[in-house]
Amino acid sequence: MSQSNLKHLERIKEGIKQHPELSEDEKSNSIKHIEEWYREDQAWGTFIKQLSEISPKIKALLAELGLL
């Protein structure tokens, strides 16, 4: 996995952890998907699509981070 993707993943994880509007369940599910993606090394577009489907709030956060 490229350094750029790792950097993006860390930004996403931190953004999710700090997002005040996400429930603990949404945060947990999102982090779980990120960690699975690490292991499976999915294509970036597929990963972002799956992550954004967890919640509209996650999708908005990814857009704020400039990833959508």
Rosetta blueprint (number, residue, H / E / L):
1 M L
2 S L
3 Q H
4 S H
5 N H
6 L H
7 K H
8 H H
9 L H
10 E H
11 R H
12 I H
13 K H
14 E H
15 G H
16 I H
17 K H
18 Q H
19 H L
20 P L
21 E L
22 L L
23 S L
24 E H
25 D H
26 E H
27 K H
28 S H
29 N H
30 S H
31 I H
32 K H
33 H H
34 I H
35 E H
36 E H
37 W H
38 Y H
39 R H
40 E H
41 D L
42 Q L
43 A L
44 W H
45 G H
46 T H
47 F H
48 I H
49 K H
50 Q H
51 L H
52 S H
53 E L
54 I L
55 S L
56 P H
57 K H
58 I H
59 K H
60 A H
61 L H
62 L H
63 A H
64 E H
65 L L
66 G L
67 L L
68 L L
